[in-house]
Amino acid sequence: VREESGLEVGKVTYHSSQPWPFPSSLMIGCHAEAISDEIISDPGEMSDVRWFSKEDVKLALEDKLDGVNIPGPIAIAHHLIKAWAYEMNK
């Protein structure tokens, strides 16, 4: 996380995993708590880094937030994002 966004994280919690076909790997998905909020983006790593509210993420999951595209349900990223928006810290 730090390499891509400059954010420091504390507690990391495993959520799920997904097989990754090349080269026969396993991708794990985790949630992490940010302990800093200043984004320092490396343009060579990420083209856009920003914060979103849970309300905005819920809109994006319904394809109702202009300019934001959430990966589809086949991707582990979709499930991580959905879990954060609807299940975590209720």
C-alpha positions as CSV (number, residue, x, y, z in Angstrom):
1,V,0.0,0.0,0.0
2,R,2.8,2.4,0.9
3,E,4.6,1.9,-2.3
4,E,1.6,2.7,-4.5
5,S,-0.1,5.4,-2.4
6,G,2.2,6.6,0.3
7,L,-0.3,5.5,3.0
8,E,0.8,3.7,6.2
9,V,-1.4,0.9,7.3
10,G,-1.8,-0.8,10.7
11,K,-4.1,-3.8,11.3
12,V,-4.4,-6.1,8.2
13,T,-7.2,-8.7,8.1
14,Y,-7.5,-11.6,5.7
15,H,-10.8,-11.6,3.7
16,S,-10.6,-14.2,1.0
17,S,-8.5,-15.6,-1.9
18,Q,-8.7,-16.1,-5.6
19,P,-6.8,-18.4,-7.9
20,W,-4.6,-16.4,-10.4
21,P,-3.9,-18.4,-13.6
22,F,-0.5,-17.0,-14.4
23,P,1.8,-18.3,-13.2
24,S,-0.3,-20.7,-11.2
25,S,-0.6,-18.3,-8.2
26,L,-3.0,-17.5,-5.4
27,M,-4.1,-14.0,-4.8
28,I,-5.1,-13.1,-1.3
29,G,-7.5,-10.2,-0.5
30,C,-7.1,-8.3,2.8
31,H,-8.6,-5.2,4.4
32,A,-6.1,-2.8,6.1
33,E,-6.7,0.1,8.4
34,A,-5.0,3.3,7.3
35,I,-3.0,5.0,10.0
36,S,-2.2,8.0,7.8
37,D,-4.5,9.9,5.4
38,E,-2.0,11.8,3.3
39,I,-1.9,10.3,-0.2
40,I,1.5,10.5,-1.9
41,S,0.9,9.0,-5.3
42,D,3.7,7.7,-7.5
43,P,2.5,8.3,-11.1
44,G,4.6,5.3,-12.2
45,E,2.6,3.0,-9.9
46,M,-1.0,4.5,-9.9
47,S,-2.7,7.0,-12.2
48,D,-5.2,8.1,-9.6
49,V,-5.4,7.6,-5.8
50,R,-8.2,9.1,-3.7
51,W,-10.5,8.5,-0.7
52,F,-14.2,7.6,-1.1
53,S,-17.0,7.6,1.4
54,K,-19.0,4.4,1.9
55,E,-22.0,6.2,0.3
56,D,-20.0,6.9,-2.8
57,V,-18.7,3.3,-2.9
58,K,-22.2,2.0,-2.7
59,L,-23.2,4.2,-5.6
60,A,-20.2,3.0,-7.6
61,L,-21.1,-0.7,-6.9
62,E,-24.5,0.1,-8.5
63,D,-22.7,1.8,-11.4
64,K,-24.2,5.2,-10.4
65,L,-21.0,7.2,-9.6
66,D,-19.7,9.0,-12.6
67,G,-16.1,8.3,-13.5
68,V,-15.7,5.4,-11.1
69,N,-15.7,1.8,-12.3
70,I,-15.7,-1.1,-9.8
71,P,-14.4,-4.5,-11.0
72,G,-17.1,-7.0,-11.7
73,P,-18.1,-9.9,-9.3
74,I,-15.6,-12.3,-10.8
75,A,-12.8,-10.2,-9.3
76,I,-11.7,-10.5,-5.6
77,A,-11.5,-6.7,-5.6
78,H,-15.2,-6.4,-6.1
79,H,-15.9,-8.6,-3.0
80,L,-13.3,-6.7,-0.9
81,I,-14.9,-3.3,-1.9
82,K,-18.5,-4.6,-1.3
83,A,-17.6,-6.1,2.1
84,W,-16.0,-2.8,3.2
85,A,-19.0,-0.8,2.0
86,Y,-21.8,-3.0,3.5
87,E,-20.3,-5.2,6.2
88,M,-17.4,-3.6,8.0
89,N,-17.7,-1.2,10.9
90,K,-21.5,-1.2,11.0
